[in-house]
């Protein structure tokens, strides 16, 4: 897991901005053929003010399903609906809470199980406290004949995380 007591450095839009700035061709390509996100599961953790979103993501040409997790921090919940807490969330069979819609100020931790994320970004997401889960090994290049795929060591979104990002942004759970 990420270092205890440390807050994530970036919010969702901050990670998106890094992806756009440092990998513009990859971003354009990924957003033109966004993967399918057939299932999103929202898990509110009211006591610690988290919202975990788990998704199964499938590429356009692939049959393989990748597991994606995005955890939002400092989420505001209420037991009653009011002007601020407008999004209804089911915690379990008998408990409903209302959440303030997510916005750009919510810090996040993310993870995708694809090879692209593993080789290019997970270690740098871990360094910025934005990785959900255990620390991955730092990728060591096997050859020097090709240029490095992430020479600036930037945390960024793979196409599967981008697919979930855009689906969440279009939902009623985001401002």
Residue frames relative to the residue before (quaternion, step in Angstrom):
aa qw qx qy qz dx dy dz
X 1.0000 0.0000 0.0000 0.0000 0.00 0.00 0.00
X 0.6480 -0.4917 0.3964 0.4256 3.53 -1.31 0.20
X 0.6750 -0.5067 0.3508 0.4056 3.54 -1.22 0.46
X 0.5370 -0.6588 0.4287 0.3064 3.56 -0.88 1.00
X 0.8283 0.2453 -0.1905 0.4662 3.53 -1.04 0.85
X 0.6086 0.5576 -0.3553 0.4387 3.59 1.22 -0.22
X 0.3300 -0.7283 0.5697 0.1900 3.54 -1.00 0.88
X 0.5685 -0.5712 0.4511 0.3834 3.58 -1.13 0.54
X 0.4957 -0.6792 0.4645 0.2777 3.56 -1.08 0.76
X 0.8120 0.2579 -0.1006 0.5139 3.59 0.90 -0.93
X 0.3611 -0.6518 0.6105 0.2684 3.49 -1.35 0.40
X 0.7477 -0.4072 0.2755 0.4464 3.57 -1.31 0.06
X 0.6936 0.4652 -0.2840 0.4710 3.59 0.90 -0.90
X 0.5994 0.5594 -0.3591 0.4460 3.60 1.13 -0.55
X 0.6620 0.4790 -0.3013 0.4915 3.57 0.99 -0.82
X 0.6202 0.5284 -0.3424 0.4679 3.58 1.06 -0.70
X 0.6475 0.5247 -0.3171 0.4527 3.60 0.95 -0.86
X 0.6376 0.5121 -0.3271 0.4735 3.61 1.01 -0.77
X 0.6364 0.5272 -0.3247 0.4600 3.57 1.00 -0.83
X 0.6714 0.4961 -0.2910 0.4673 3.60 0.92 -0.92
X 0.7098 0.4896 -0.2700 0.4284 3.58 0.87 -0.98
X 0.7925 0.3466 -0.1703 0.4720 3.57 0.77 -1.02
X 0.7846 0.2117 -0.1154 0.5712 3.59 1.18 -0.45
X 0.0140 0.8660 -0.4998 -0.0034 3.63 0.78 0.98
X 0.6532 0.5009 -0.3290 0.4629 3.65 0.93 -0.78
X 0.6542 0.5096 -0.2955 0.4744 3.55 0.96 -0.91
X 0.6412 0.5213 -0.3208 0.4628 3.60 1.00 -0.84
X 0.6620 0.5012 -0.3085 0.4641 3.60 0.86 -0.94
X 0.6638 0.5093 -0.3009 0.4576 3.56 0.89 -0.95
X 0.6808 0.4962 -0.2870 0.4560 3.59 0.89 -0.95
X 0.7054 0.4609 -0.2818 0.4589 3.60 0.92 -0.81
X 0.6066 0.5391 -0.3673 0.4543 3.61 1.18 -0.31
X 0.7836 0.1722 -0.0948 0.5894 3.59 1.12 -0.59
X 0.0265 -0.8358 0.5482 -0.0149 3.57 0.63 1.10
X 0.4839 -0.6685 0.4784 0.3002 3.57 -0.99 0.79
X 0.5549 -0.5851 0.4720 0.3563 3.54 -1.29 0.37
X 0.1285 -0.7544 0.6399 0.0699 3.54 -1.10 0.80
X 0.1014 -0.8595 0.4981 0.0533 3.59 0.28 1.24
X 0.8188 0.1338 -0.0578 0.5553 3.59 1.12 -0.50
X 0.0354 -0.7522 0.6580 0.0004 3.53 -1.00 0.99
X 0.0898 -0.7782 0.6198 0.0473 3.57 -0.97 0.86
X 0.1875 -0.7823 0.5890 0.0776 3.56 -0.76 1.09
X 0.0275 -0.7956 0.6049 -0.0187 3.58 -0.82 1.04
X 0.1657 -0.7984 0.5710 0.0947 3.61 -0.29 1.20
X 0.1236 -0.7424 0.6551 0.0667 3.55 -1.07 0.87
X 0.2419 -0.8498 0.4557 0.1075 3.51 0.25 1.39
X 0.6811 0.5267 -0.2996 0.4109 3.60 0.82 -0.97
X 0.7724 0.3056 -0.1729 0.5292 3.60 1.05 -0.71
X 0.4393 -0.7443 0.4109 0.2902 3.57 1.35 0.22
X 0.4347 0.6547 -0.4865 0.3817 3.58 0.93 0.99
X 0.0785 -0.7195 0.6780 0.1287 3.50 -1.38 0.26
X 0.1425 -0.7832 0.6025 0.0576 3.57 -0.63 1.16
X 0.0941 -0.7672 0.6333 0.0378 3.54 -0.92 0.96
X 0.0847 -0.7835 0.6154 0.0143 3.53 -0.72 1.13
X 0.0291 -0.8126 0.5817 -0.0223 3.54 -0.95 0.87
X 0.2731 -0.6681 0.6591 0.2112 3.48 -1.32 0.54
X 0.0541 -0.8141 0.5777 -0.0227 3.56 -0.69 1.10
X 0.0921 -0.7976 0.5961 0.0021 3.51 -0.93 1.00
X 0.4319 -0.7018 0.5089 0.2491 3.57 -0.84 1.02
X 0.6675 -0.5162 0.3540 0.4034 3.58 -1.21 0.44
X 0.7965 0.2908 -0.1427 0.5106 3.59 0.81 -1.00
X 0.6503 0.5320 -0.3069 0.4470 3.58 1.22 -0.18
X 0.3409 -0.7061 0.5728 0.2391 3.52 -1.20 0.52
X 0.5314 0.6462 -0.3975 0.3769 3.55 1.26 -0.38
X 0.2500 -0.7536 0.5929 0.1339 3.54 -1.06 0.82
X 0.1922 -0.7795 0.5899 0.0865 3.56 -0.87 1.03
X 0.3612 -0.7144 0.5622 0.2075 3.53 -1.07 0.81
X 0.0557 -0.7871 0.6142 -0.0141 3.56 -0.81 1.08
X 0.0596 -0.7755 0.6281 0.0239 3.56 -1.05 0.82
X 0.0011 -0.7481 0.6636 0.0037 3.54 -1.06 0.87
X 0.0871 -0.7909 0.6053 0.0227 3.58 -0.74 1.08
X 0.2167 -0.7679 0.5951 0.0964 3.56 -0.78 1.12
X 0.2537 -0.7672 0.5767 0.1203 3.56 -1.04 0.87
X 0.8262 0.2306 -0.1889 0.4781 3.56 -1.33 0.44
X 0.2527 0.7595 -0.5429 0.2541 3.54 0.94 0.99
X 0.3078 -0.7665 0.5402 0.1612 3.56 -0.87 0.97
X 0.0637 -0.7953 0.6027 -0.0114 3.57 -0.80 1.12
X 0.0566 -0.7680 0.6359 0.0501 3.54 -1.29 0.46
X 0.5010 -0.6495 0.4775 0.3148 3.57 -1.14 0.56
X 0.7599 0.2849 -0.1705 0.5588 3.57 1.24 -0.41
X 0.4981 -0.6368 0.4974 0.3145 3.52 -1.17 0.60
X 0.0810 0.7760 -0.6223 0.0630 3.56 -1.00 0.86
X 0.7661 -0.3658 0.2452 0.4682 3.60 -1.26 -0.18
X 0.7093 0.4421 -0.2490 0.4894 3.60 1.11 -0.66
X 0.7630 0.3221 -0.1561 0.5383 3.57 0.88 -0.99
X 0.0884 0.8607 -0.4861 0.1229 3.55 0.19 1.31
X 0.6558 0.5122 -0.3116 0.4587 3.62 1.21 -0.32
X 0.3125 -0.7658 0.5386 0.1605 3.54 -0.62 1.19
X 0.0297 -0.7957 0.6041 -0.0321 3.58 -0.87 1.05
X 0.2832 -0.7443 0.5811 0.1677 3.55 -0.95 0.88
X 0.2682 -0.7737 0.5572 0.1380 3.59 -0.63 1.14
X 0.7427 -0.1724 0.1050 0.6385 3.56 1.04 -0.85
X 0.8048 -0.3028 0.1814 0.4772 3.60 -1.25 -0.13
X 0.8121 0.3037 -0.1185 0.4840 3.56 0.92 -0.94
X 0.7323 0.4154 -0.2337 0.4864 3.61 1.18 -0.10
X 0.0593 -0.7663 0.6397 -0.0127 3.52 -0.83 1.15
X 0.0334 -0.7678 0.6392 0.0265 3.57 -1.04 0.82
X 0.3437 -0.7062 0.5758 0.2272 3.54 -1.33 0.26
X 0.2141 -0.7942 0.5649 0.0663 3.52 -0.94 1.00
X 0.4554 -0.6071 0.5675 0.3195 3.52 -1.21 0.60
X 0.5262 -0.6380 0.4361 0.3548 3.65 -0.82 0.85
X 0.5250 -0.6364 0.4677 0.3173 3.56 -1.03 0.83
X 0.0250 -0.7852 0.6174 0.0404 3.55 -1.19 0.50
X 0.7624 -0.4169 0.2635 0.4189 3.54 -1.32 0.00
X 0.6221 0.5625 -0.3572 0.4110 3.60 1.15 -0.32
X 0.5589 0.5994 -0.4002 0.4100 3.61 1.20 -0.25
X 0.3469 -0.7227 0.5627 0.2018 3.57 -0.74 1.08
X 0.1688 -0.8074 0.5617 0.0635 3.58 -1.13 0.63
X 0.1532 -0.6883 0.6886 0.1693 3.47 -1.46 0.24
X 0.1031 -0.8150 0.5702 0.0021 3.57 -0.94 0.93
X 0.0290 0.7752 -0.6309 -0.0155 3.54 -1.33 0.30
X 0.0239 -0.7506 0.6599 0.0237 3.52 -1.18 0.73
X 0.4305 -0.7314 0.4817 0.2184 3.54 -1.08 0.77
X 0.4838 0.6835 -0.4411 0.3228 3.62 1.18 0.14
X 0.6266 -0.5565 0.4018 0.3690 3.55 -1.26 0.49
X 0.6005 0.5718 -0.3652 0.4231 3.61 1.01 -0.73
X 0.6661 0.4792 -0.3003 0.4864 3.58 0.90 -0.91
X 0.6525 0.5336 -0.3238 0.4297 3.58 0.89 -0.90
X 0.7626 0.4054 -0.2163 0.4553 3.59 0.73 -1.04
X 0.7907 0.3676 -0.1740 0.4576 3.58 1.00 -0.66
X 0.8646 0.2137 -0.0408 0.4528 3.58 0.92 -0.77
X 0.5822 0.6415 -0.3971 0.3030 3.64 0.92 -0.75
X 0.6588 0.5106 -0.3262 0.4459 3.58 0.87 -0.86
X 0.6877 0.4694 -0.2788 0.4786 3.60 1.00 -0.81
X 0.5742 0.5327 -0.3748 0.4960 3.58 1.19 -0.46
X 0.6337 0.5238 -0.3281 0.4653 3.59 1.00 -0.80
X 0.6546 0.5254 -0.3182 0.4407 3.60 0.91 -0.88
X 0.7268 0.4024 -0.2383 0.5030 3.60 1.05 -0.70
X 0.5000 -0.6747 0.3995 0.3675 3.60 1.32 0.20
X 0.5533 0.6291 -0.3863 0.3859 3.61 1.19 0.37
X 0.5501 0.5949 -0.4109 0.4179 3.60 1.21 0.26
X 0.2782 -0.7211 0.6102 0.1740 3.54 -0.96 0.92
X 0.7528 0.3591 -0.2745 0.4786 3.58 -0.78 0.99
X 0.7540 -0.4140 0.2874 0.4212 3.51 -1.37 -0.19
X 0.6085 -0.5622 0.4297 0.3593 3.53 -1.27 0.53
X 0.2945 -0.7464 0.5645 0.1936 3.59 -0.82 0.93
X 0.5696 -0.5389 0.4661 0.4098 3.54 -1.26 0.26
X 0.5005 -0.6146 0.5055 0.3408 3.55 -1.12 0.65
X 0.4473 -0.6900 0.4994 0.2727 3.56 -0.93 0.88
X 0.1129 -0.7703 0.6234 0.0723 3.57 -0.91 0.89
X 0.4695 -0.7003 0.4724 0.2568 3.52 -0.82 1.07
X 0.3728 -0.7266 0.5398 0.2039 3.53 -1.11 0.77
X 0.7917 0.1842 -0.0776 0.5772 3.58 1.22 -0.43
X 0.2784 -0.7434 0.5767 0.1931 3.55 -1.21 0.41
X 0.4807 0.6835 -0.4312 0.3402 3.59 1.25 0.15
X 0.7077 0.3563 -0.2362 0.5625 3.59 1.23 -0.38
X 0.5289 -0.6181 0.4530 0.3647 3.61 -1.07 0.55
X 0.6060 -0.5508 0.4290 0.3813 3.56 -1.22 0.50
X 0.4495 -0.7087 0.4786 0.2582 3.59 -1.02 0.78
X 0.7834 0.1145 -0.0783 0.6059 3.60 1.21 -0.34
X 0.0509 -0.8679 0.4933 0.0269 3.60 0.64 1.13
X 0.7017 0.4547 -0.2703 0.4773 3.61 1.13 -0.59
X 0.3751 -0.7652 0.4530 0.2619 3.60 1.35 0.06
X 0.2667 0.7926 -0.4828 0.2598 3.53 0.95 1.05
X 0.3671 -0.6816 0.5724 0.2702 3.63 -0.95 0.76
X 0.1083 0.8094 -0.5684 0.1008 3.60 -0.84 0.90
X 0.5698 -0.5926 0.4631 0.3313 3.55 -1.40 0.15
X 0.3283 -0.6636 0.6275 0.2410 3.54 -1.12 0.71
X 0.7023 -0.4730 0.3061 0.4352 3.61 -1.23 0.18
X 0.6197 0.5451 -0.3543 0.4398 3.62 1.09 -0.58
X 0.6455 0.4886 -0.3122 0.4971 3.58 1.03 -0.77
X 0.6140 0.5387 -0.3475 0.4604 3.59 1.06 -0.70
X 0.6379 0.5374 -0.3254 0.4454 3.58 0.96 -0.84
X 0.6719 0.4708 -0.2870 0.4945 3.57 0.96 -0.89
X 0.5977 0.5735 -0.3520 0.4358 3.59 1.01 -0.82
X 0.7236 0.4396 -0.2620 0.4631 3.59 0.73 -1.04
X 0.6244 0.5226 -0.3485 0.4643 3.61 1.06 -0.60
X 0.6488 0.5017 -0.3164 0.4767 3.60 0.98 -0.82
X 0.6619 0.5238 -0.3137 0.4348 3.59 0.88 -0.91
X 0.6840 0.4698 -0.2849 0.4797 3.60 1.10 -0.61
X 0.5914 0.6015 -0.3655 0.3935 3.59 1.21 -0.28
X 0.6139 -0.5544 0.4137 0.3802 3.56 -1.30 0.18
X 0.5759 0.6122 -0.3684 0.3973 3.58 1.27 -0.10
X 0.7096 0.3874 -0.2357 0.5394 3.57 1.31 -0.08
X 0.4766 -0.6601 0.5036 0.2890 3.58 -1.07 0.80
